[in-house]
Amino acid sequence: MNINFELYRIFYVVATTGNITKASKELMISQPAISKSIKNLECQLGGDLFVRTKRGVILTDEGKEFYYYIKQAMEYIYNAENKFTDLINLETGSVRIGVSTTLTKEFLLPYLEEFHSKYPKINIQTINGTSNELFSKLRNGLIDLIVLNLPSFNIDDFELIKCRQVHDCFVVNNKYIELVNKKLSLNELNNYPLILQAKASNTRILLDDFCEKNNIMLNPNMSLASYGLVVEFAKIGLGIGCVTKEYIKEELKNRALYELDVYPKIPPRYIGIAISKNHIPSFSTKKLIEIIIKNIKKDVI
């Protein structure tokens, strides 16, 4: 059967109210049109749904059975409409973000604060992992977006959105103060204890790619899984750390760390957002991205 849904809706309201006059007012349809619709539905189904009385209409036994299922279907539809409205208005929902601890702290937190302030009923989840792990989750719809250090190449099934430019630099504490006023080549850094992030990190991958293109080989004494540890190890004088300048403003200001003058200069890179081209982002995901981009543009201006 290919019955018009509107006929089911009219039947549901008439059966619920038990009166065509009441149904007419609720549906804002004339009584003759309702009667015609019910007759049309009965003809298509091949049986009577109502018994007409002076007080209104009464469901036949077959009509009662039919109403039982139509009632459930209509309630599901109304609930779906209400749920969709809540999602549009961000009264419910979630946003799942693939992001490192470092980028959560150094980039994402103020935007999450604003988002949560405006939409407190949205559940926020952050998921850690390597870039490859997070891209796999995004590809399979297990997360909604990734906040990451953008790769230097495009990935076909993802849209990459540039947000903030950052600069990597090499720093020391006052134990290596004699290096601060020197101009050092990247190769010369191998003469000192060198502290880098582990090879699995996107930041390290970008650094290694740059060095390879310039025929430079860095040989770190320490490869650390955490960016924060690179900063802390450099602060206590364990060697030269490669860090992000924008993240250590306080340390540079307080002279807990000193930036070295190194050549060739590492080119700037971008923190950005990756979303899947194969999945439609949820309303909450779109709104979070909108907040991030709006604030980034405001900062630039």
N, C-alpha and C positions, 0 to 999 in steps of 0.2 A: 504494500500500500504506500501511496505517496500523498498523505493527507496534510493539508496546510496546517502549520503549527497554530495559527490564529484560532482555528476551530477548536483545538484542544484547550486553549486558554479561555475561550468563551464557555466551553463545557465546564471547566473547572470552577469558574466564578458562579455560574448558574447553579451547579451542584452544591457549592459551598454556601451560597446565600439561600438556596431553595426557592428563589423567587426571581422571575424574569424582570420585573420592575426594578428590584434592587440591583440586579446584575446590570441593567441598562444604565443606571446612574453611576455605578462603579466603573463600568467600561466606557461610559460616555458614547454608547451606541444605541440606536433606536431599538425599541422592543421588537418591531417586525423584523429588523435585521438580525437580532439575536435568535428569534424563532426560526428564521430561515437558515441560519448557520447551524443550529442544532439539528434541524431536519436534514440538512446537507451531510452533517457528520453521521447521523443515523443511517442515511442511505449508503454512504461509503463503507460503514462498518457492517451493514446488513442486519441491523436489529434495533429495537427501541431502547433508548437510554433513560427516558423519563415517562412517568405517567402524569398527565396534566390534571390538576384539580382546581377547584374554585379558589383555594388559598395559595396556590403556587404549583410547584412541580415536585414530584417524588421520584427518586431513583428506582428503576426496576432492579431486580436481582442482578441481572447482567450489568446494569449501569453502576450498581454498588461495587462490583468487582472491578469494573473498568476505572471507576473513580479512585479506588485504592491505589492503583499504579500511577494514574495521572497525577494524583495529589503528591506522591513522592517525587515524580519527575518535575513538577512545577516548583516544589520546595527546593529541589536541587538547583533549578534554574535561577530562582530568586536569590538563593544563597550565593550562587556563582556571580550574579550581577552585583550583589552587595560586596562580595570579596574583591571583585574587580575594581569597584569604586574605592574600596579601602586601599587597594594597591596603588591606584592612580593618585589618591590623596596622601599616600605614604602613612596610612594609619596602621598598616601591618606590612610584613615582608622582612627580607633580610638582604644583606650584601656581604658576599664572601670575597675577601681580598687576599691575594697572594703577595706577601711582602716580607722583606727581611726585618729583623729587629732594628737594625741601624736606620733603615729608611722609614720605619714606623716612627722612631724617635726624632730623626733629623728632618723629615719632610712631611710625613702624613698626619701627625698628631693634631696640629691646629685645624686642619680640614675636617678631621673626624670630630673634633670638639664642636665646630660649627654645625656639622651635619646632625650630630646627636642632639644639639640644642634645639634645632628646628624640627627634627623628626625623631623624638625619643622612643617611639614604639618600634622603630626598625632595629632588628637584631644585627649587630656588626660582628663579623668573624674575621680574624686574621689567621692566615695559614703560612707557615714558614716552609722553606725548601730551596733546593738549588734552582737555577733558572730552568734547566731542562725538566725538572720535576713539576715546576709550576706551569710551564707551557703545556705539558701533558695534561695536567688537571684542567687548564683553561680550554684546551682542545676538546676535552671530553665533558665539558659543562659542569665540572665539580667545583669550580670557582668562577666568579663573575668578572674579575679583572686582576691584572698584576700591576703593582707599582714597582719599578725596577730601574736599574742603570741600563739605559737603552743600548742595545747592540749597535755596531756600526753598519749593520746591513739590515735589509727588510726581510720579513718572514711572510710568505705568501698568504697564509690563512689567518694572519693577525693584523689588526690596525694598531700602529704605534703612534702615540700622541706625545710630542715633546712638551715638557712642562718647565723644568728649571735647569739652567746651565750651571755646572759646577766644575771646579778645577782641582786636579790632583797635584800634590806637592810633596817634597821630602823635608822632614823636620827632625830636629835633635833637641836634647835639653842642654843645659850649660856645661855638661861634661865634655861636649864636642864644640864648645864655643869658638874654638880657633877655626872651624870650618865655615862659620856664619858669614864672614866677609870675603870668602873665596868664591871664585867661579869654578864650579866642578862639572865635569862631564858625567853623564850617566854611568859610563864604564868605570870611572874613578870611584864610584860609590861601592864597588866590589872590594875596595881596600879596607872597608870598615864593616862592622856588623850591620847587616841589612835585614830589616823587618818588613815583610810583605804579607798580604792576605793569602790564604790558600788558593791553589790553582782553580778550584771549583767555583770561586766567586767571580761574578761578572766583572767586577772592578779589576781583578787580577788578569782576567782574560783580555780586557781592553789594553791594559798596560803591556802585557806580553806581546800582543799584536803590534802595538806601536814600536816596541823594542825590536821585534823581528824585522819590521819594515826598514828600520834604521841600522840594521846589522849590529845590534847591541844585545848582549847576553847578561842579564842580572842574575846573580847567584845568592839568593837570600840565605842568611844563617838561620832565620826563623820564618816559617810559614804558618800563620795563625788563622784559625777558622773564623774568628770574630774580629770585625773592624775595630770595635771598642778596645780590644786587647792590643792591637797595633798602637793605638794612641797611648794606652797606659804603659806599655813596654817602652815606648820612646820617652815618655815623661820621666821614667825612673832611670833613664840612661843606658838601656840595654842595646841601643844602636840607633841607626837611621830608619825612621818609619816613613812609609808612603801613605799619606792620609789625604782627606778631602778638605781643602782650605776652608770652605764655607762651614764645616762642622767644628772647627777648632778656633773660632774667633776669640773666645774667652782665654784659651790657653796661649794664643799669640799675644793678646793684649796684656795678660798677666806675666808674660815671659816664662811661662812654664815650658813652652816650646818655641823654637826659632826656625823660621823657614830658610832653607838653603837655596842658593842661587845655582840652579842646575840647568845644563843644556844637553841636548836640545829640549826645549820646553814640551812637556806633555800637553797635547791639544785638549781643549775643554770637552766635556762630554755632557750628556743630558740625563736627568732623571725624568722618567715619563710613565705613561700608562699603556698597557697592552690589553686589547679586548679582542674577542674572537669575531671574525667576519662571518662565521657560520652559525652564530647564535644571536638572537635578538636580546639586547641587554634589558634587564628589568627596570621598572620605573625608579627604584631606589638606586640602582647602579648608575643610571643616567643622571640622577640628581647629584650623587656624590661627585661624579666627573665634572658636572656643571659647576659645582662649588669650587673644586680645585682649579679649573681653568679660569673662572671668574677672578679668583684671588691672585692667581699667577699674573693675569693681565693687569690687575690693579697694582701689583708690586712693580711690574715693568714700567708702568706709567709714573 
